[in-house]
Amino acid sequence: QVQLVESGGGLVQAGGSLRLSCAASGRTFSSSAMGWFRQAPGKEREFVAVINTRGGITKYADSVKGRFTISRDNAKNTVYLQMNSLKPEDTAVYYCAANPTLMSTTTRGYDYWGQGTQVTVSS
């Protein structure tokens, strides 16, 4: 079992930055790939970024590549999403999720989800 709690969301102007954190409890964090997803009103949940168990491999959605950086600290059971050069289209609820079986860029295999944190980017 893994419990996930996101934090760090808020309101920011376009071009600004935010850093999201996701604190995990449970023994499977270090053995799980960790992903960030987002969901805007009226849209489906979409993949943002994923990081493998040791943090050496990352993947990003094309829409955030070069602007967002995912990282993790297994000693602190925490995964981060540094978001720079934010755009109004980045506005969404951001979720972190744990995948004990594979490093997926879809929601497949993500057994554990946080409650989400709102990110709003004003123009």
N, CA, C and O of each residue as an XYZ file, in Angstrom:
492
protein
N       0.831     -1.194      0.000
C       0.000      0.000      0.000
C       0.865      1.243      0.000
O       1.883      1.297      0.690
N       0.466      2.235     -0.767
C       1.142      3.523     -0.804
C       0.083      4.612     -0.684
O      -0.914      4.604     -1.406
N       0.304      5.537      0.221
C      -0.568      6.703      0.315
C       0.210      7.914     -0.169
O       1.371      8.096      0.197
N      -0.420      8.739     -0.987
C       0.246      9.860     -1.630
C      -0.468     11.169     -1.304
O      -1.695     11.252     -1.347
N       0.321     12.182     -0.978
C      -0.241     13.498     -0.667
C       0.537     14.557     -1.438
O       1.732     14.752     -1.215
N      -0.158     15.239     -2.350
C       0.480     16.282     -3.144
C       0.385     17.629     -2.426
O      -0.516     17.860     -1.619
N       1.330     18.504     -2.737
C       1.315     19.872     -2.226
C       2.093     20.755     -3.188
O       2.801     20.267     -4.069
N       1.949     22.074     -3.003
C       2.727     23.010     -3.797
C       1.972     23.693     -4.911
O       2.521     24.561     -5.589
N       0.723     23.319     -5.114
C      -0.056     23.983     -6.145
C      -0.404     25.410     -5.743
O      -0.172     25.829     -4.609
N      -0.969     26.148     -6.699
C      -1.363     27.509     -6.410
C      -1.628     28.297     -7.668
O      -1.755     27.742     -8.760
N      -1.710     29.608     -7.494
C      -1.959     30.529     -8.605
C      -0.658     31.224     -8.968
O       0.035     31.754     -8.100
N      -0.333     31.219    -10.244
C       0.909     31.830    -10.710
C       0.650     32.497    -12.050
O      -0.228     32.076    -12.804
N       1.417     33.535    -12.341
C       1.288     34.199    -13.630
C       2.033     33.420    -14.703
O       2.975     32.682    -14.416
N       1.602     33.595    -15.921
C       2.279     32.951    -17.043
C       3.757     33.335    -17.036
O       4.119     34.490    -16.811
N       4.598     32.331    -17.289
C       6.032     32.528    -17.238
C       6.645     32.215    -15.893
O       7.867     32.136    -15.763
N       5.810     32.038    -14.901
C       6.293     31.756    -13.551
C       6.602     30.296    -13.328
O       6.541     29.481    -14.248
N       6.938     29.976    -12.083
C       7.343     28.613    -11.721
C       6.614     28.146    -10.473
O       6.217     28.948     -9.627
N       6.449     26.852    -10.378
C       5.942     26.198     -9.185
C       6.680     24.872     -9.025
O       7.142     24.279    -10.000
N       6.781     24.424     -7.785
C       7.348     23.111     -7.507
C       6.325     22.304     -6.729
O       5.952     22.653     -5.609
N       5.885     21.226     -7.340
C       4.962     20.319     -6.666
C       5.735     19.229     -5.945
O       6.780     18.771     -6.408
N       5.203     18.830     -4.811
C       5.772     17.720     -4.060
C       4.700     16.664     -3.850
O       3.509     16.968     -3.787
N       5.136     15.439     -3.744
C       4.239     14.327     -3.460
C       4.916     13.445     -2.414
O       5.892     12.750     -2.698
N       4.376     13.492     -1.207
C       4.929     12.705     -0.115
C       4.219     11.357     -0.054
O       2.991     11.281     -0.099
N       5.006     10.310      0.050
C       4.456      8.959      0.045
C       4.708      8.258      1.372
O       5.744      8.449      2.009
N       3.760      7.462      1.766
C       3.945      6.577      2.910
C       3.722      5.154      2.430
O       2.938      4.908      1.514
N       4.417      4.228      3.057
C       4.300      2.852      2.619
C       5.631      2.327      2.113
O       6.499      3.087      1.684
N       5.769      1.025      2.172
C       7.061      0.415      1.888
C       7.346      0.242      0.405
O       8.470     -0.099      0.036
N       6.361      0.467     -0.451
C       6.580      0.191     -1.869
C       6.999      1.417     -2.661
O       7.169      1.324     -3.877
N       7.173      2.569     -2.012
C       7.513      3.779     -2.764
C       8.792      3.601     -3.556
O       8.822      3.873     -4.756
N       9.848      3.149     -2.902
C      11.147      3.064     -3.568
C      11.176      2.016     -4.668
O      12.079      2.025     -5.505
N      10.212      1.120     -4.679
C      10.162      0.099     -5.724
C       9.111      0.408     -6.784
O       8.805     -0.436     -7.626
N       8.560      1.620     -6.741
C       7.522      2.026     -7.691
C       8.011      3.144     -8.599
O       8.670      4.085     -8.156
N       7.676      3.021     -9.872
C       7.811      4.187    -10.744
C       6.779      5.216    -10.292
O       5.681      4.859     -9.864
N       7.136      6.481    -10.391
C       6.238      7.544     -9.949
C       5.904      8.460    -11.120
O       6.785      8.881    -11.870
N       4.639      8.755    -11.261
C       4.194      9.593    -12.356
C       3.427     10.807    -11.888
O       2.855     10.823    -10.798
N       3.425     11.825    -12.733
C       2.568     12.993    -12.540
C       1.591     13.037    -13.722
O       1.975     12.857    -14.878
N       0.347     13.276    -13.401
C      -0.705     13.426    -14.388
C      -1.452     14.729    -14.083
O      -1.304     15.299    -13.002
N      -2.245     15.183    -15.032
C      -3.044     16.374    -14.781
C      -4.386     16.237    -15.483
O      -4.532     15.512    -16.467
N      -5.354     16.957    -14.942
C      -6.689     16.933    -15.520
C      -7.293     18.324    -15.459
O      -7.482     18.894    -14.385
N      -7.590     18.852    -16.628
C      -8.235     20.153    -16.736
C      -9.742     19.941    -16.794
O     -10.194     18.851    -17.142
N     -10.523     20.958    -16.460
C     -11.985     20.815    -16.486
C     -12.486     20.387    -17.856
O     -12.120     20.975    -18.873
N     -13.318     19.367    -17.874
C     -13.899     18.890    -19.112
C     -12.981     18.049    -19.976
O     -13.347     17.657    -21.084
N     -11.781     17.771    -19.469
C     -10.817     16.989    -20.250
C     -10.444     15.721    -19.505
O     -10.647     15.600    -18.297
N      -9.893     14.782    -20.258
C      -9.434     13.544    -19.644
C      -8.111     13.767    -18.919
O      -7.363     14.698    -19.216
N      -7.853     12.898    -17.975
C      -6.576     12.947    -17.266
C      -5.461     12.601    -18.248
O      -5.571     11.648    -19.019
N      -4.391     13.387    -18.210
C      -3.303     13.171    -19.163
C      -1.962     13.036    -18.463
O      -1.730     13.592    -17.389
N      -1.103     12.289    -19.100
C       0.247     12.052    -18.598
C       1.078     13.328    -18.681
O       0.985     14.083    -19.649
N       1.891     13.557    -17.652
C       2.808     14.688    -17.641
C       4.263     14.208    -17.616
O       5.063     14.589    -18.471
N       4.596     13.371    -16.631
C       5.983     12.921    -16.482
C       6.014     11.657    -15.635
O       5.105     11.394    -14.849
N       7.079     10.883    -15.811
C       7.274      9.677    -15.009
C       8.761      9.508    -14.745
O       9.598      9.917    -15.550
N       9.076      8.909    -13.620
C      10.455      8.652    -13.233
C      10.569      7.220    -12.734
O       9.657      6.718    -12.078
N      11.679      6.558    -13.037
C      11.813      5.166    -12.635
C      12.201      5.078    -11.160
O      12.356      6.097    -10.487
N      12.354      3.858    -10.671
C      12.531      3.650     -9.231
C      13.766      4.346     -8.670
O      13.724      4.889     -7.566
N      14.850      4.332     -9.413
C      16.093      4.920     -8.896
C      16.284      6.375     -9.313
O      17.205      7.045     -8.846
N      15.414      6.857    -10.188
C      15.493      8.254    -10.586
C      16.389      8.524    -11.778
O      16.603      9.681    -12.140
N      16.909      7.489    -12.386
C      17.838      7.703    -13.480
C      17.204      7.824    -14.850
O      17.862      8.234    -15.806
N      15.942      7.475    -14.954
C      15.243      7.522    -16.239
C      13.951      8.314    -16.064
O      13.179      8.080    -15.134
N      13.739      9.245    -16.967
C      12.526     10.062    -16.936
C      11.922     10.153    -18.328
O      12.622     10.027    -19.333
N      10.630     10.369    -18.372
C       9.926     10.598    -19.625
C       8.943     11.738    -19.411
O       8.420     11.929    -18.313
N       8.699     12.495    -20.481
C       7.819     13.659    -20.389
C       6.837     13.701    -21.551
O       7.118     13.204    -22.641
N       5.699     14.294    -21.301
C       4.793     14.619    -22.385
C       5.444     15.714    -23.232
O       6.171     16.566    -22.721
N       5.170     15.674    -24.516
C       5.764     16.672    -25.414
C       5.403     18.097    -24.994
O       6.190     19.026    -25.175
N       4.219     18.254    -24.440
C       3.733     19.586    -24.091
C       4.504     20.224    -22.940
O       4.441     21.439    -22.756
N       5.229     19.422    -22.166
C       5.952     19.980    -21.019
C       7.463     19.778    -21.129
O       8.215     20.262    -20.283
N       7.901     19.083    -22.145
C       9.327     18.790    -22.297
C      10.128     20.088    -22.379
O       9.773     21.009    -23.115
N      11.209     20.141    -21.612
C      12.039     21.336    -21.591
C      11.596     22.385    -20.588
O      12.329     23.336    -20.317
N      10.389     22.216    -20.030
C       9.885     23.175    -19.040
C       9.705     22.538    -17.662
O       9.907     23.195    -16.640
N       9.330     21.274    -17.635
C       9.083     20.568    -16.375
C      10.199     19.565    -16.123
O      10.779     19.009    -17.055
N      10.488     19.345    -14.844
C      11.483     18.353    -14.446
C      10.940     17.524    -13.291
O      10.529     18.065    -12.264
N      10.943     16.212    -13.467
C      10.526     15.307    -12.404
C      11.769     14.769    -11.705
O      12.782     14.490    -12.347
N      11.683     14.629    -10.397
C      12.793     14.064     -9.627
C      12.217     13.355     -8.408
O      11.039     13.507     -8.086
N      13.053     12.587     -7.741
C      12.595     11.890     -6.546
C      13.720     11.774     -5.545
O      14.898     11.770     -5.901
N      13.337     11.680     -4.295
C      14.269     11.466     -3.198
C      13.742     10.268     -2.415
O      12.826     10.404     -1.604
N      14.314      9.114     -2.658
C      13.808      7.894     -2.014
C      14.048      7.905     -0.500
O      13.317      7.254      0.245
N      15.052      8.629     -0.051
C      15.296      8.727      1.388
C      14.180      9.496      2.086
O      13.903      9.275      3.265
N      13.542     10.400      1.346
C      12.449     11.198      1.904
C      11.080     10.723      1.427
O      10.060     11.317      1.776
N      11.056      9.660      0.634
C       9.789      9.149      0.098
C       8.988     10.248     -0.594
O       7.781     10.376     -0.390
N       9.669     11.029     -1.406
C       9.030     12.175     -2.040
C       9.413     12.260     -3.513
O      10.556     12.002     -3.891
N       8.446     12.622     -4.323
C       8.686     12.892     -5.732
C       8.289     14.345     -5.996
O       7.348     14.863     -5.395
N       9.014     14.984     -6.895
C       8.819     16.403     -7.167
C       8.509     16.639     -8.639
O       8.840     15.825     -9.501
N       7.877     17.752     -8.902
C       7.692     18.217    -10.270
C       7.988     19.711    -10.284
O       7.192     20.523     -9.812
N       9.143     20.057    -10.832
C       9.507     21.459    -10.992
C       8.927     21.948    -12.308
O       9.213     21.390    -13.367
N       8.115     22.988    -12.236
C       7.427     23.501    -13.419
C       7.876     24.930    -13.672
O       7.634     25.821    -12.857
N       8.525     25.141    -14.795
C       9.005     26.471    -15.176
C       8.296     26.935    -16.442
O       7.681     26.138    -17.150
N       8.390     28.222    -16.715
C       7.788     28.806    -17.917
C       6.343     28.365    -18.065
O       5.925     27.924    -19.136
N       5.600     28.484    -17.009
C       4.216     28.003    -17.018
C       3.348     28.796    -17.983
O       3.540     29.994    -18.191
N       2.392     28.088    -18.564
C       1.474     28.659    -19.541
C       0.042     28.486    -19.035
O      -0.219     27.593    -18.229
N      -0.877     29.315    -19.487
C      -2.278     29.141    -19.068
C      -2.811     27.744    -19.355
O      -3.649     27.237    -18.609
N      -2.341     27.123    -20.416
C      -2.816     25.775    -20.747
C      -2.289     24.702    -19.795
O      -2.702     23.545    -19.881
N      -1.389     25.069    -18.895
C      -0.940     24.132    -17.858
C      -1.918     24.088    -16.676
O      -1.759     23.274    -15.766
N      -2.914     24.951    -16.695
C      -3.892     24.975    -15.613
C      -4.641     23.646    -15.526
O      -5.229     23.190    -16.507
N      -4.615     23.036    -14.353
C      -5.234     21.719    -14.154
C      -5.057     21.313    -12.699
O      -4.339     21.955    -11.935
N      -5.728     20.235    -12.342
C      -5.423     19.541    -11.091
C      -4.326     18.538    -11.402
O      -4.443     17.739    -12.332
N      -3.263     18.587    -10.618
C      -2.120     17.708    -10.828
C      -2.135     16.586     -9.800
O      -2.314     16.810     -8.603
N      -1.944     15.376    -10.305
C      -1.966     14.181     -9.464
C      -0.636     13.448     -9.552
O      -0.053     13.342    -10.631
N      -0.159     12.946     -8.433
C       0.942     11.996     -8.497
C       0.376     10.594     -8.323
O      -0.686     10.401     -7.731
N       1.104      9.631     -8.847
C       0.633      8.257     -8.825
C       1.813      7.309     -8.777
O       2.897      7.617     -9.271
N       1.590      6.157     -8.177
C       2.632      5.137     -8.035
C       2.296      3.909     -8.868
O       1.163      3.428     -8.864
N       3.292      3.415     -9.576
C       3.131      2.237    -10.422
C       4.152      1.193    -10.008
O       5.333      1.320    -10.330
N       3.713      0.165     -9.299
C       4.654     -0.845     -8.791
C       5.191     -1.801     -9.860
O       6.118     -2.566     -9.596
N       4.611     -1.760    -11.072
C       4.962     -2.792    -12.031
C       5.678     -2.290    -13.280
O       6.507     -3.008    -13.838
N       5.380     -1.086    -13.726
C       6.047     -0.617    -14.938
C       6.099      0.897    -14.970
O       5.387      1.585    -14.238
N       6.958      1.391    -15.834
C       7.144      2.830    -16.012
C       6.270      3.258    -17.183
O       6.706      3.245    -18.334
N       5.054      3.630    -16.882
C       4.052      3.847    -17.909
C       3.785      5.320    -18.162
O       3.844      6.146    -17.251
N       3.490      5.632    -19.417
C       3.093      6.996    -19.786
C       1.584      7.102    -19.973
O       1.085      8.103    -20.489
N       0.865      6.076    -19.557
C      -0.591      6.140    -19.503
C      -0.999      5.838    -18.066
O      -0.149      5.565    -17.218
N      -2.282      5.889    -17.799
C      -2.737      5.597    -16.432
C      -2.665      4.110    -16.097
O      -2.914      3.714    -14.959
N      -2.326      3.291    -17.088
C      -2.260      1.851    -16.884
C      -1.228      1.494    -15.822
O      -0.080      1.935    -15.881
N      -1.645      0.699    -14.863
C      -0.715      0.174    -13.870
C      -0.500      1.061    -12.672
O       0.174      0.659    -11.723
N      -1.053      2.258    -12.687
C      -0.906      3.143    -11.527
C      -1.975      2.770    -10.507
O      -3.147      3.118    -10.650
N      -1.545      2.062     -9.490
C      -2.486      1.541     -8.505
C      -2.828      2.533     -7.407
O      -3.855      2.399     -6.743
N      -1.973      3.526     -7.213
C      -2.152      4.456     -6.106
C      -2.107      5.890     -6.622
O      -1.252      6.252     -7.430
N      -3.044      6.694     -6.137
C      -3.172      8.073     -6.583
C      -3.325      9.001     -5.383
O      -3.909      8.639     -4.362
N      -2.784     10.208     -5.534
C      -3.028     11.229     -4.543
C      -4.350     11.923     -4.806
O      -5.072     11.585     -5.744
N      -4.655     12.896     -3.967
C      -5.932     13.593     -4.071
C      -5.884     14.758     -5.057
O      -6.921     15.299     -5.440
N      -4.684     15.134     -5.461
C      -4.536     16.200     -6.443
C      -4.273     17.556     -5.818
O      -4.668     17.821     -4.683
N      -3.603     18.410     -6.572
C      -3.358     19.786     -6.151
C      -3.610     20.705     -7.348
O      -3.170     20.418     -8.462
N      -4.312     21.795     -7.114
C      -4.716     22.686     -8.196
C      -3.567     23.618     -8.585
O      -2.925     24.236     -7.736
N      -3.335     23.695     -9.877
C      -2.389     24.661    -10.439
C      -3.168     25.560    -11.396
O      -3.809     25.077    -12.330
N      -3.108     26.850    -11.162
C      -3.792     27.807    -12.019
C      -2.783     28.823    -12.531
O      -2.087     29.471    -11.750
N      -2.712     28.953    -13.841
C      -1.774     29.881    -14.468
C      -2.579     30.988    -15.146
O      -3.370     30.724    -16.052
N      -2.376     32.202    -14.710
C      -3.104     33.335    -15.282
C      -2.303     33.966    -16.407
O      -1.072     33.965    -16.395
N      -3.020     34.498    -17.369
C      -2.356     35.108    -18.537
C      -2.096     36.580    -18.314
O      -1.546     37.250    -19.189
